[in-house]
Amino acid sequence: MLIIVAQATHTLSDLKRSVPAMLQAAQRAYDAWEQDDEGLDPELGAGGICQDIAEEMAGVLLGQGIDAATVSQQVGDQHVYVLARLVDGVYEVDIPPSVYESGSGYVWRKIPGVRFDESMLSVYKISGNPADFEEMTGEWM
């Protein structure tokens, strides 16, 4: 059996150049989220949109050739964010849900009027080994 491990070729600078496009994509997901007076969305019910925001941001990174995947955390409140593989390790890329929604568990309310900016985006290294990306995401290249 042959297993091919992809080599990361992008740097943190490359990721940072993608920030404006990631914020625009996140804004589109947020703006498309419509809740009625009871906090229900036709597609999401009472759930939030972290998965939509993460998918949009990961799509931007993938479009730039940066290895990226969404992952779901189950400790505490359920939340979905992005992991990106760069030459010097694996980075978490996220807009914390407290920025655009309030609630807990699987019941969230949209915080009205949010406009995403760079101060809302967190990017930090969680591993110095790019090969950890596969284990962290289940993405076997």
C-alpha positions in Angstrom: 0.0 0.0 0.0 1.3 3.4 -1.0 0.5 6.5 1.2 1.3 9.9 -0.2 1.7 12.7 2.3 1.2 16.1 0.8 3.9 18.7 1.5 2.8 22.1 2.7 4.1 24.8 0.5 2.4 27.9 1.9 3.5 30.2 4.7 1.7 32.2 7.3 2.2 35.3 5.1 0.2 33.5 2.4 -2.6 32.8 4.8 -2.6 36.4 6.0 -3.0 37.6 2.5 -6.2 35.5 2.3 -7.7 37.2 5.4 -9.7 39.9 3.5 -11.3 37.2 1.2 -12.0 35.0 4.2 -13.8 37.8 6.0 -15.8 38.6 2.9 -16.8 34.9 2.6 -17.7 34.8 6.3 -19.8 38.0 5.9 -21.8 36.4 3.1 -22.6 33.4 5.3 -23.6 35.6 8.2 -25.7 37.9 5.9 -27.6 34.9 4.4 -28.6 33.7 7.9 -32.2 34.5 8.5 -34.0 33.8 11.7 -37.7 34.5 12.5 -39.0 36.1 15.7 -38.6 32.7 17.5 -35.0 32.4 16.4 -35.6 29.7 13.8 -34.0 29.4 10.4 -35.8 27.3 7.7 -32.6 25.2 7.1 -30.8 25.4 10.4 -33.7 25.4 12.9 -32.4 27.0 16.1 -28.8 26.1 15.3 -26.0 28.5 14.6 -23.9 29.1 11.5 -20.3 28.4 12.7 -20.2 25.5 10.2 -21.2 27.8 7.3 -18.6 30.4 8.2 -15.9 27.8 8.6 -16.8 26.2 5.3 -16.6 29.5 3.5 -13.3 30.4 5.0 -11.8 27.0 4.3 -13.0 27.3 0.7 -11.1 30.6 0.3 -7.9 29.0 1.6 -8.4 25.9 -0.6 -8.9 28.2 -3.5 -5.5 29.8 -2.8 -3.9 26.3 -2.7 -3.6 26.2 1.1 -4.5 22.8 2.7 -7.5 23.5 4.9 -10.3 21.6 6.4 -13.2 22.3 8.9 -13.2 20.4 12.2 -15.8 20.2 14.8 -15.1 20.4 18.5 -17.4 18.7 20.9 -15.9 19.9 24.3 -18.1 22.6 25.8 -20.4 24.1 23.1 -20.2 22.4 19.7 -18.2 24.6 17.3 -16.8 24.3 13.8 -13.6 26.1 12.8 -10.8 25.8 10.2 -7.4 24.1 10.4 -4.8 25.0 7.8 -1.5 23.3 7.0 1.4 25.6 6.4 5.1 24.9 6.0 5.8 25.5 9.7 2.8 23.7 11.2 -0.9 23.5 11.6 -2.9 26.6 12.4 -6.4 27.1 13.7 -8.3 29.8 11.9 -11.6 31.0 13.5 -14.0 33.7 14.2 -15.3 32.9 17.7 -19.1 32.4 17.7 -19.5 35.0 20.5 -18.8 37.6 17.8 -21.9 36.8 15.7 -24.3 34.6 17.7 -25.4 34.1 21.3 -26.6 30.9 23.0 -25.2 27.5 23.7 -25.5 23.9 22.7 -27.5 23.7 19.6 -29.7 26.9 20.2 -28.2 30.1 18.9 -29.5 33.6 18.0 -28.0 35.8 15.5 -26.4 39.0 16.9 -27.8 41.7 14.5 -25.6 44.0 12.5 -22.3 42.3 12.8 -19.6 43.4 10.3 -16.6 41.1 10.3 -13.1 42.7 10.5 -9.6 41.5 11.1 -9.8 42.0 14.9 -12.5 39.2 15.0 -10.4 36.6 13.3 -8.0 34.4 15.3 -5.1 32.6 13.7 -2.7 30.6 15.9 -0.4 27.7 15.6 -1.5 24.5 17.3 1.2 22.3 16.1 4.8 22.8 14.7 4.5 19.6 12.6 2.6 20.0 9.3 2.1 16.2 9.1 -0.2 16.5 12.1 -2.8 18.0 9.8 -3.9 14.5 8.6 -4.5 13.2 12.2 -6.3 16.4 13.3 -8.6 16.6 10.3 -8.9 13.0 9.1 -7.7 14.2 5.8 -5.4 11.5 4.5 -3.7 12.8 1.4 
